[in-house]
Amino acid sequence: MTVGAEPGPASVYTPAPDRYDQHDYRRCGRSGLKLPPISLGLWQNFGDDRPLGISRAILRRAFDLGITHFDLANNYGPPYGSAEINFGRIFAEDFARWRDELVISTKAGYDMWPGPYGDRGSRKYLLASLDQSLARMRLDHVDIFYSHRFDPDTPLEETMGALDSAVRQGKARYVGISSYGARRTEAAIEILRHLGTPLLIHQPSYSMFNRWIESDLLGVLGREGIGCIAFSPLAQGLLTDKYLDGVPEDSRVRRGQAFSQDLITTENVQRARALAKIAAARGQTLAQLAIAWTLRDERVTSALVGASSVPQLEQNVATLQRLDFDDAELAQIDEHAIDGQINIWASSSEA
């Protein structure tokens, strides 16, 4: 099949036989689970606003390249739930035979359905959401189930107890949290340890323009042996060449999809241009530099990236050909890797 083609369900998919020769896998904290250094996130580009054939091609190529981890959430789309539905169809038609070679994760914590039980971190919401996610994806379990954000109105013991129940019910193999601050993370670790379901992984936002986890959260994760999978390592596209010369008409900003043009400040663009020059000197794109920089810390298990096309996915995965940094490069990057006020998930981690 031609790379980048849009295969339909009638085409039979057989994974590349050398898929596990592409790169080394990283142990998730002190657990027995290993993850690919780059994981595929389905936050964007897998809803009903995209042709299913493109989504199918991206997922197939990802697995061929050794990406074994696909990350979803209940409200990914648009509309809500459609990313899981579309993934479930593709999984059933293309990947079901290789289920045990895949790590599939989903999350619950943001608004999903109307009323007082369709949001946040109650036991009722989390477990109901997991049941719905499994039905949409046509699965009997996920490998990782996350609390998507901290809920200040629900006792942490209740939220973590729901995660523990998901494992005990056989609906999740492991549990994780996302966008929790260091103090809440420590408390979650202790509660889950007491319940007998260890916290496997934390999923925070992290990039050269959003370095909040470096002050204390990474220290907690390293000390406790918890994995870290960084989402938005490209700062929602700021750390690509997309916005270096203005805002394209076909960009997520123009479409109003979870990214405000207010984040594309003059300062952020100037810093991105400076970082692009550093990347070029390394023989990389700005996006490849950004992903590699995120993975420079051994406490970061995997970088979670999206893709709107097969070529974009391939460019991201090509990052793994150059992950090394010398001290001079890191010092030069630090001059421009400055907080860009882009952490739109701070309300969870600061609660």
C-alpha positions in Angstrom: 0.0 0.0 0.0 1.3 3.5 -0.8 2.3 5.4 2.3 -0.2 8.1 3.1 -3.1 6.4 1.2 -6.5 6.2 2.8 -7.3 2.5 3.3 -10.8 1.4 3.7 -12.1 -1.5 5.8 -12.0 -3.9 2.9 -8.2 -3.7 2.7 -6.5 -6.3 4.9 -4.0 -4.9 7.3 -0.9 -6.9 8.4 1.5 -5.1 10.7 5.1 -4.6 9.6 7.2 -7.5 10.8 10.1 -5.2 11.9 7.8 -3.0 14.1 9.7 -3.8 17.3 13.1 -3.0 15.7 12.4 0.7 15.3 13.5 1.9 18.8 13.9 1.0 22.4 11.0 1.0 24.8 11.1 2.7 28.1 10.1 1.3 31.5 7.2 3.2 33.0 8.6 4.2 36.4 9.4 1.1 38.4 6.5 -0.9 37.0 6.8 -3.9 34.7 5.2 -2.0 31.8 7.2 -0.5 29.0 6.0 2.2 26.6 7.3 3.5 23.3 9.2 6.8 23.6 6.5 8.4 21.4 2.9 7.5 21.9 -0.1 8.5 19.7 -2.7 10.8 21.2 -6.2 10.8 19.6 -7.3 14.2 21.1 -7.5 15.8 17.7 -7.9 14.4 14.2 -9.9 11.3 15.1 -13.4 12.7 15.4 -16.3 12.8 12.9 -14.8 16.0 11.3 -12.1 13.9 9.8 -12.3 11.1 7.1 -12.1 7.7 8.8 -9.7 6.5 6.1 -7.1 9.1 7.2 -7.5 8.1 10.9 -7.1 4.4 9.9 -3.9 5.1 7.9 -2.4 7.0 10.8 -3.1 4.2 13.3 -1.8 1.6 10.9 1.4 3.5 10.2 1.9 4.2 13.9 1.8 0.5 14.8 4.1 -0.3 11.9 6.6 2.2 13.4 6.5 0.5 16.8 4.0 2.8 18.5 2.1 0.5 20.7 0.3 3.0 22.9 -2.9 4.8 21.7 -4.3 7.4 24.1 -7.9 8.5 24.2 -10.5 10.2 26.5 -14.2 10.0 26.8 -14.9 13.4 25.3 -12.4 13.4 22.4 -13.9 14.2 19.1 -15.8 16.2 17.9 -18.4 15.4 18.9 -17.8 14.0 22.3 -17.2 10.2 22.2 -16.6 10.1 18.4 -12.8 9.5 18.7 -13.5 6.4 20.8 -16.2 5.2 18.4 -14.0 5.7 15.4 -11.1 4.0 17.1 -13.3 1.1 18.2 -14.3 0.5 14.6 -10.8 0.6 13.3 -9.6 -1.5 16.2 -12.2 -4.2 15.5 -11.4 -4.3 11.8 -7.6 -3.9 11.9 -6.1 -4.5 15.3 -8.2 -7.0 17.3 -5.8 -9.8 16.5 -3.0 -7.8 18.1 -4.8 -6.6 21.2 -2.2 -7.9 23.6 0.5 -6.0 21.7 -1.2 -2.7 22.4 -1.6 -0.3 25.3 -4.9 1.5 25.1 -5.8 4.2 27.5 -8.7 6.4 28.2 -9.7 9.1 30.7 -12.6 10.7 32.4 -12.8 14.0 34.3 -14.0 16.7 31.9 -17.7 17.3 30.9 -19.2 14.5 29.0 -23.0 14.5 29.4 -25.5 17.0 31.0 -26.4 17.1 34.6 -24.5 16.7 37.9 -23.1 13.3 37.2 -21.3 13.9 33.8 -18.2 15.7 34.9 -15.3 15.8 37.4 -14.3 13.0 39.8 -17.1 11.3 41.5 -17.2 7.5 41.7 -20.6 7.6 39.8 -19.2 9.6 36.9 -15.8 7.9 36.6 -17.1 4.3 36.5 -20.1 5.1 34.3 -17.8 6.9 31.9 -15.4 3.9 31.8 -18.4 1.6 31.0 -19.4 4.0 28.2 -15.8 4.2 26.8 -15.5 0.5 26.7 -18.7 0.1 24.8 -17.7 2.8 22.3 -14.3 1.2 21.7 -15.7 -2.4 21.6 -13.3 -3.5 24.4 -13.7 -5.4 27.6 -10.8 -3.5 29.3 -8.4 -0.7 28.8 -4.8 -0.9 29.8 -4.7 2.5 31.6 -7.7 4.4 33.0 -7.0 8.0 34.1 -8.6 10.5 36.3 -8.3 13.3 33.7 -8.1 16.2 36.3 -8.3 16.8 40.0 -11.8 17.5 41.4 -11.7 19.8 44.4 -15.3 19.1 45.2 -14.9 15.3 45.6 -12.8 13.6 48.2 -9.6 12.3 46.7 -10.2 9.0 48.4 -13.4 8.6 46.4 -11.8 9.4 43.1 -8.9 7.1 43.7 -11.3 4.5 45.0 -13.1 4.5 41.7 -9.8 3.9 39.9 -9.1 1.0 42.2 -12.5 -0.4 41.5 -11.9 -0.2 37.7 -8.9 -2.5 38.2 -10.6 -4.9 40.5 -13.6 -5.2 38.1 -11.2 -6.2 35.4 -12.0 -3.1 33.3 -8.5 -1.6 33.5 -5.1 -3.1 33.9 -3.5 0.1 35.4 -4.5 3.5 36.6 -3.1 7.0 36.1 -3.8 10.6 36.8 -3.5 13.7 34.6 -2.8 17.4 35.4 -2.5 16.8 39.2 -0.1 19.0 41.1 2.8 17.5 43.1 1.0 17.6 46.5 -2.2 16.0 45.2 -0.1 13.5 43.3 1.7 12.5 46.5 -1.7 12.0 48.2 -3.0 10.0 45.3 0.0 7.7 45.4 -0.5 7.1 49.1 -4.2 6.4 48.8 -3.8 4.0 45.9 -0.8 2.2 47.6 -3.0 1.6 50.6 -5.8 0.3 48.4 -3.4 -2.1 46.7 -3.6 -0.6 43.2 -0.3 1.3 42.6 -0.4 4.5 40.6 1.3 3.6 37.3 1.6 6.9 35.5 1.0 10.7 35.5 0.1 12.6 32.3 1.0 16.3 32.6 1.3 18.9 29.9 5.0 19.6 29.3 7.0 21.5 26.7 9.7 24.0 26.3 7.1 26.7 26.7 5.4 25.0 29.7 7.9 23.7 32.2 5.8 23.6 35.3 6.5 20.0 36.2 10.2 20.6 36.6 9.9 22.4 40.0 8.5 19.6 42.0 6.3 17.1 40.2 9.1 15.3 38.3 10.9 14.9 41.6 7.8 13.2 43.2 7.4 10.9 40.2 11.1 10.0 40.1 11.2 9.3 43.9 8.0 7.3 43.9 8.8 5.3 40.7 5.8 6.6 38.8 5.9 6.9 35.0 5.5 10.3 33.2 3.9 10.7 29.8 4.1 14.3 28.6 1.2 15.6 26.6 1.3 18.7 24.3 5.1 18.6 23.9 4.6 20.8 20.8 2.8 23.5 22.9 -0.4 23.0 20.8 1.6 23.7 17.6 3.6 26.7 18.8 6.7 24.5 18.7 6.3 23.7 15.1 6.9 25.8 12.0 3.1 26.4 11.6 3.0 29.8 13.3 6.5 31.1 12.6 5.2 33.4 9.8 1.6 34.1 10.8 -1.6 32.1 11.5 -2.6 29.8 8.6 -6.2 29.8 7.6 -6.5 26.0 8.1 -5.0 26.0 11.6 -6.8 24.9 14.8 -6.7 28.5 15.9 -8.8 29.6 12.9 -11.1 26.7 13.5 -11.5 27.5 17.2 -10.5 24.1 18.4 -9.1 24.2 21.9 -6.4 26.8 21.1 -6.7 30.5 21.5 -4.9 32.9 19.2 -4.1 34.9 22.3 -1.4 32.3 23.0 0.5 33.2 19.8 2.2 36.2 21.3 5.1 38.1 19.7 7.4 36.8 22.5 6.4 33.1 21.9 6.8 33.4 18.1 10.3 35.0 18.6 11.4 32.3 20.9 10.1 29.6 18.6 12.0 31.1 15.7 15.2 31.1 17.8 14.6 27.5 18.8 14.0 26.6 15.1 17.5 27.8 14.3 18.9 25.5 17.0 16.9 22.6 15.6 18.2 23.3 12.1 21.8 23.2 13.4 21.0 19.7 14.8 19.5 18.6 11.5 16.0 18.6 13.0 12.7 20.4 12.6 11.5 22.6 15.4 8.9 19.9 16.3 11.5 17.2 16.4 13.7 19.3 18.7 10.7 19.9 21.0 9.9 16.3 21.3 13.5 15.2 21.8 14.0 17.9 24.5 10.9 16.6 26.3 12.4 13.1 26.3 15.9 14.2 27.5 14.8 13.6 31.1 14.9 9.9 32.0 11.9 10.4 34.3 9.8 11.1 31.2 8.7 7.7 29.9 7.0 8.8 26.7 5.9 11.9 24.7 2.3 12.0 23.6 1.9 13.5 20.2 -1.0 13.8 17.7 -0.9 13.6 14.0 -3.2 14.9 11.2 -1.5 12.8 8.5 0.9 9.9 7.9 3.8 12.2 6.8 3.4 14.3 10.0 3.4 11.1 12.1 6.6 9.9 10.3 8.3 13.2 10.9 7.5 13.1 14.6 8.7 9.5 14.9 11.9 10.5 13.1 12.7 12.5 16.2 14.0 9.3 17.7 17.0 9.3 15.4 18.5 12.2 17.4 17.7 12.3 21.1 21.2 13.3 22.4 22.0 16.8 23.6 25.3 18.3 24.8 25.5 20.8 27.6 26.0 23.7 25.2 22.9 22.9 23.3 20.8 22.6 26.4 22.2 25.9 27.7 21.3 27.6 24.4 17.8 26.1 24.4 17.3 27.3 28.0 17.7 30.9 26.8 14.5 30.6 24.8 12.6 27.7 26.5 10.7 30.1 28.7 7.2 29.8 30.1 4.8 31.1 27.4 1.6 31.3 29.6 0.1 28.5 27.6 -0.8 26.0 30.4 -4.6 26.0 29.9 -4.8 23.1 32.3 -3.2 24.9 35.3 -6.5 25.1 37.2 -6.3 21.3 37.8 -2.6 21.2 38.9 -2.9 24.3 41.1 -6.1 23.2 42.9 
